[in-house]
């Protein structure tokens, strides 16, 4: 694993967030080509009944993070899109808590990258594990 952490990676993610990431309220807290961390406060509009984080919101966290992690690894002239995602839901994240997420690479290839995002509750219990594949597009 390379240690490419620099303020520039996190600043780049924070400087131009996708509108959907802003809507979610996802806050990136650390970013490098090898690790992206973020957190999300569980608000009522992101919940299902009975007041727990909706599964779609969990998947959205992971999708945003896998996309961001891929962007940090792209060559100039390329971009990315998600082509596959699988989620294991393991525990609920209640309203009012903060969900903490970490995204790490499984594979970083020329045409695809595979990421695993683990989402944890405040008590440290794993709430979900998401594996996703990003397609690398363009000329790179």
SULDAJO-V919271 format. One record per run of one state. SS is the DSSP state (H for helix, E for strand, L for the rest). FROM is the first residue (numbers start at 1). LEN is the number of residues. If there is no record, write none. Layout:
SS & FROM & LEN
SS & FROM & LEN
This chain:
L & 1 & 6
H & 7 & 9
L & 16 & 3
H & 19 & 6
L & 25 & 2
E & 27 & 6
L & 33 & 2
E & 35 & 7
L & 42 & 2
H & 44 & 3
E & 47 & 2
L & 49 & 3
E & 52 & 2
L & 54 & 1
H & 55 & 17
L & 72 & 6
E & 78 & 12
L & 90 & 4
E & 94 & 1
L & 95 & 3
E & 98 & 11
L & 109 & 3
E & 112 & 9
L & 121 & 5
E & 126 & 13
L & 139 & 2
